[in-house]
Structure formats: structure tokens, C-alpha cells
Amino acid sequence: MLSSVVEVAPWFPQIGRHKAVLFGASGLLLALNYWLVIVRPRACEPGTLCHMDTPFMRFNRRLYWISVGIYAAAVAITYGGLVVMRWIEG
């Protein structure tokens, strides 16, 4: 299966070499999004689009927490898999 992925996307193995940078950049973007979706709307006045209780912001908050869950799962699988593989080998 991995050979099929490499055949379709030959750049894919290069991503594995830079996973720390990619996870770090993704974490920074999620931190920025936290400020945009959770912190900043508390200062918005009722009736404006960025206020906490608008349907748009409720959707954004749900989407944000789904993204955080996916990110946490990806970090756990990636780095947890490395720990398990080292434990199995040693």
C-alpha cells in the first residue's frame, strides 16, 4: 500500500522528514485560530457577525474543536507509533 502512495505522490516521503516543522506550524495556526474563534468574539458587541452567539461563530467553534481533535490524534499516532516501534524493536 505504501508503494502505491509513493507512486501516486512521490513527494510523500519528504513530508515525514519534516514532520516536526509541519506539526509545529499547524499548532501555531491552531493557536491563532483559537484567538480568532474563542477569545476575540467575547469582545464583540451583540448583533455583530463576530459575536459568540451567532450561528456563524457556533459553526466556527465546532469546526475548530474538530480540527484540534484531528491534530491531537495525528500527533499521538505519529509520535506514539514511533515510541511503540522502538519499544517493540528493543
MINU-34076 format. One line per field, with one value per residue (C-alpha): residue number from 0; residue in three letters; chain; x negated, z, y negated. Coordinates in pm, whole numbers. Example, Ala and Ser with C-alpha at 12.3 -4.5 7.8 and 13.67 -1.06 7.14 Angstrom:
pos: c(0,1)
code: c(Ala,Ser)
unit: c(A,A)
east: c(-1230,-1367)
up: c(780,714)
north: c(450,106)
END
This chain:
pos: c(0,1,2,3,4,5,6,7,8,9,10,11,12,13,14,15,16,17,18,19,20,21,22,23,24,25,26,27,28,29,30,31,32,33,34,35,36,37,38,39,40,41,42,43,44,45,46,47,48,49,50,51,52,53,54,55,56,57,58,59,60,61,62,63,64,65,66,67,68,69,70,71,72,73,74,75,76,77,78,79,80,81,82,83,84,85,86,87,88,89)
code: c(Met,Leu,Ser,Ser,Val,Val,Glu,Val,Ala,Pro,Trp,Phe,Pro,Gln,Ile,Gly,Arg,His,Lys,Ala,Val,Leu,Phe,Gly,Ala,Ser,Gly,Leu,Leu,Leu,Ala,Leu,Asn,Tyr,Trp,Leu,Val,Ile,Val,Arg,Pro,Arg,Ala,Cys,Glu,Pro,Gly,Thr,Leu,Cys,His,Met,Asp,Thr,Pro,Phe,Met,Arg,Phe,Asn,Arg,Arg,Leu,Tyr,Trp,Ile,Ser,Val,Gly,Ile,Tyr,Ala,Ala,Ala,Val,Ala,Ile,Thr,Tyr,Gly,Gly,Leu,Val,Val,Met,Arg,Trp,Ile,Glu,Gly)
unit: c(A,A,A,A,A,A,A,A,A,A,A,A,A,A,A,A,A,A,A,A,A,A,A,A,A,A,A,A,A,A,A,A,A,A,A,A,A,A,A,A,A,A,A,A,A,A,A,A,A,A,A,A,A,A,A,A,A,A,A,A,A,A,A,A,A,A,A,A,A,A,A,A,A,A,A,A,A,A,A,A,A,A,A,A,A,A,A,A,A,A)
east: c(0,-281,-437,-108,-108,-470,-392,-99,-267,-648,-691,-511,-823,-973,-689,-796,-1136,-982,-701,-821,-809,-469,-319,-471,-331,8,5,-74,210,449,334,405,742,818,772,990,1271,1276,1101,1177,1554,1601,1516,1762,2091,2418,2561,2225,2109,1818,2033,2019,2388,2423,2476,2161,1943,2106,2020,1663,1620,1741,1510,1220,1264,1294,965,798,915,778,448,417,493,235,-35,48,46,-271,-486,-316,-377,-748,-763,-581,-808,-1120,-975,-900,-1248,-1436)
up: c(0,84,-257,-420,-222,-320,-684,-691,-472,-490,-261,26,196,212,442,701,727,819,1047,1346,1142,997,1337,1487,1212,1240,1617,1573,1324,1565,1841,1614,1526,1899,1941,1636,1729,2110,2260,2019,1985,2358,2297,2004,2066,2031,1680,1503,1291,1522,1839,2021,1977,1600,1402,1204,1517,1665,1342,1355,1715,1630,1331,1542,1809,1542,1396,1738,1783,1444,1520,1860,1709,1433,1683,1909,1622,1464,1773,1971,1681,1690,2063,2016,1728,1936,2227,2001,1846,2173)
north: c(0,-241,-180,-283,-609,-681,-602,-845,-1111,-1078,-1379,-1199,-1052,-1403,-1511,-1253,-1413,-1748,-1633,-1835,-2156,-2067,-1980,-2296,-2519,-2351,-2402,-2772,-2810,-2638,-2875,-3174,-3026,-2985,-3357,-3430,-3190,-3183,-3487,-3773,-3714,-3775,-4142,-4179,-4352,-4159,-4181,-4182,-3889,-3808,-3785,-3448,-3362,-3394,-3072,-3151,-3161,-2850,-2665,-2802,-2688,-2335,-2319,-2447,-2178,-1908,-2036,-2026,-1666,-1562,-1738,-1570,-1230,-1284,-1384,-1090,-840,-977,-1012,-735,-498,-581,-507,-175,-75,-150,47,346,339,302)
END
